[in-house]
Amino acid sequence: MGIPFRKMHGLGNDFVVLDARTRPIRLGAVEAAAIADRKTGVGCDQLILLKAPANARADIAMHIFNADGSEPGACGNAARCIARLALDETGRRQIVIETPSGLIEGEAAGDLVSVDMGKARLDWREIPLAQEMDTLSLPVSLGDLKAPTATSMGNPHATFFVADADAVPLGELGPVLEHHPLFPDRVNVGVAEMRGRAAMRLRVWERGAGITRACGTGACAATVAAVRRGLADRKIEVVLDGGRLTIEYRTDGSVMMTGPVATSFTGELAELVPA
């Protein structure tokens, strides 16, 4: 008997969602990477495994695998997708998701979904970096990319501010910067172009996934970085390859993200062996 899956996406950042709440599933890096393969598997940027939460405050738990089988601590677009599932299941307007990086609160926002991604982490130990330094401007450069701001939204991000985000050869520079020795856990690389104080164009190279059409935590990190540098208001629109997110960096340090989600199709995995 096959294992049902749901293919979802947030602005083209796509996910295969498996539900292990009622049926245990044995899933590791090798299996996740095989499912994520776009030629021989279902194909996705990340695979999401749903579980019963350990925290009594949470309604649902999600475990995340990148396309290469590695395991990030957070994924903002996936959080919105899973929030939509849980909201539809419960009929409520607010839910709580347990993630490897902590609890995320989600709520309906008309046809959109908002998630509170928690507080941005700005200390060098929280990113983490290999040595102590000011995270506002790092001594990292490659080509025309220089002095990024580091932020953790449950996973590490380096945001470079540029004049033209679309002109950056991110496919060439991203994998080099991802493995820069300053980042012991590797890093997500964002190139951000400010279009006034309330709008940003952003492209992201995600560690373990490459260039994605949208990166929710990347949009959050870039907004936080822009506010810290005095370039942006606390609530802005972020334009990604797949569409637009509204990000608000609140005065208490938390970051709210609002945007659309969609289900592309459902199906069954024939070859994954259940536990």
C-alpha positions, 0 to 999 in steps of 0.5 A: 500500500502506498503512502499518501502525499500532498504537494504544496507551495508558497509562491513556488517554494514547493513541498512534499508533505507526508503525514506520520501522525497516524501512520509511522513513516521511516524517513531519513536523508536518503529517502528524503533526497530521493523523493525531492529529486525532480527527475526520478522523484516527486520533486520539491525544495523541501520535504515536510513530515507531519508528526504529533506534537510533543509540546502540549501548546502545539496543534501539529509538528513538522520536521523539515528535510532539504532537497539534499536530505539535510535538515534545516531548523525552519522554513517559513513558506512551509510553516504557512502551508502547514498552518493552512492544513491545520486551520482547515482541519481544526476549523479554528482561526489560529493554530500553533506549529511545533518546529525544530526551532521552536513554536510558530503561531499561524492564523488565517488572514483572509485568503492568505496565511500569517505566521509569527516566525518568532524573534530574529536572532542577531548574536554571532553565537545564534547565527552561528558564526565561527568567531565573535563579530558584529553581525550587522556587517560581516567581513565576507565578499565575493565578486560584487557581493560585500559585507552582508548582514547575518540573521537567524530565523531558526536557520542562518542567513547572510543578506547582501544589499545590492543595486540590482538583485536580478543582475547578481549571478547567484547560481555561481556565487551562492554555493561558494558563499553557502560553504564560507568558513565563517558559517559552520552550519553553512548559510542561506544567501540573500541578495536584496535590492531596496525599492524604497523604504517599504519594498524590496526585491529579493533572491535567495540561494538556500543551503541544501536546495539552491535557488528557490522561487521564494524563501520565507525565512530569507524574506524575514531575515532580509527585512530584519537586516534592512531595518537594522541598517536603516534602509527600511520601515518595519513593515515592507513588501518583499518581491521574490521570484514566485510572488510577494510576501508582507513582512513585519519586523515588530518592535518586540523583535518578532517577525510576522510573515503573510502570504498565499499558499496552495495545494498543487496535487495529491498522490501516493508514494509507491516505494517508501517503506513504512516503519 
